[in-house]
Amino acid sequence: MNTIAKVSEITAADVAEYLRLPEVTAADENTLGNLIGVAKTFITNYTGQADLDNFQDFVIVVFILCQDMWDNRTLYVDKSNLNKVVDTILGMHSVNLLPEAEADNA
């Protein structure tokens, strides 16, 4: 597997290799592309981070989420039953639950 430093560099072929798929059909490649998109959206919604490429550790989160969705053949992620590694990494970068600083307190 090539070294991947940014979430935007992840391809369906990378996910297929991570999943150890011996053969990838066009339908599989399409599904893997969809899973990557769903994983990115989940990370953005979970953390509130707009630019996922700023966090190299999000790369493994995308792979783990894609693997979970591939294994379960679902196009959603169950937030209440999240992989511990995913939960920890996303929690470290989550900003959407932090209180916003008030502009008047300057």
C-alpha positions in Angstrom: 0.0 0.0 0.0 1.2 3.5 -0.8 1.9 5.9 2.0 -1.2 8.0 2.3 -0.9 11.3 4.2 -4.2 12.9 3.4 -7.8 11.8 3.4 -8.2 13.3 -0.1 -5.6 10.9 -1.4 -7.6 7.7 -0.5 -8.9 5.9 -3.5 -11.2 2.9 -3.9 -8.1 0.8 -4.9 -6.5 1.8 -1.5 -9.6 0.7 0.4 -9.8 -2.5 -1.6 -6.2 -3.3 -0.7 -6.8 -2.5 3.0 -9.8 -4.9 2.8 -7.7 -7.5 1.1 -10.1 -8.0 -1.7 -8.6 -10.3 -4.3 -10.6 -9.0 -7.2 -12.5 -5.7 -7.5 -15.4 -5.4 -9.9 -16.6 -2.1 -11.3 -19.6 -2.4 -8.9 -17.2 -3.0 -6.0 -15.2 0.0 -7.0 -18.3 2.1 -7.1 -19.4 0.9 -3.7 -16.0 1.5 -2.2 -16.1 5.1 -3.6 -19.5 5.6 -1.9 -18.1 4.2 1.4 -15.2 6.6 1.3 -17.7 9.5 0.8 -19.9 8.3 3.6 -16.8 8.0 5.9 -15.6 11.5 5.1 -19.1 12.9 5.8 -19.3 11.0 9.1 -15.9 12.4 10.2 -16.9 15.9 9.3 -20.2 15.7 11.0 -18.7 14.0 14.1 -15.8 16.4 14.6 -16.9 19.6 13.0 -13.6 19.7 11.1 -14.1 21.0 7.5 -10.6 20.2 6.1 -9.9 16.5 6.9 -6.5 16.7 5.2 -5.2 18.7 8.2 -5.3 15.5 10.3 -3.2 12.6 9.1 -4.8 10.2 11.6 -8.1 10.6 9.9 -6.7 8.4 7.1 -6.9 5.2 9.3 -10.4 6.3 10.5 -11.6 6.3 6.9 -10.2 2.8 6.3 -11.7 1.5 9.5 -15.1 3.0 8.8 -15.0 1.7 5.2 -14.1 -1.8 6.5 -17.0 -1.8 9.0 -19.5 -0.6 6.4 -18.1 -3.2 3.8 -18.3 -6.0 6.3 -21.8 -5.1 7.3 -22.9 -4.0 3.8 -24.5 -0.9 5.2 -24.1 2.6 4.0 -24.5 4.1 7.5 -22.4 4.2 10.6 -23.9 3.4 14.0 -22.6 6.2 16.2 -23.7 4.4 19.4 -21.5 1.3 18.5 -18.4 3.0 17.2 -15.0 1.3 17.0 -12.9 2.4 20.0 -9.9 3.6 17.8 -12.3 5.7 15.6 -14.0 7.1 18.7 -10.7 8.1 20.3 -9.2 9.7 17.2 -12.3 11.6 16.3 -12.8 12.7 19.9 -9.3 14.2 19.9 -10.2 16.5 17.0 -13.8 17.2 17.7 -14.6 21.0 17.8 -18.3 21.1 17.1 -19.3 20.5 20.8 -17.0 23.2 22.2 -18.6 26.4 23.3 -18.1 29.3 20.9 -16.2 32.3 22.3 -18.4 35.3 22.6 -17.3 38.3 20.4 -18.2 40.7 23.2 -15.6 39.3 25.6 -12.7 40.7 23.6 
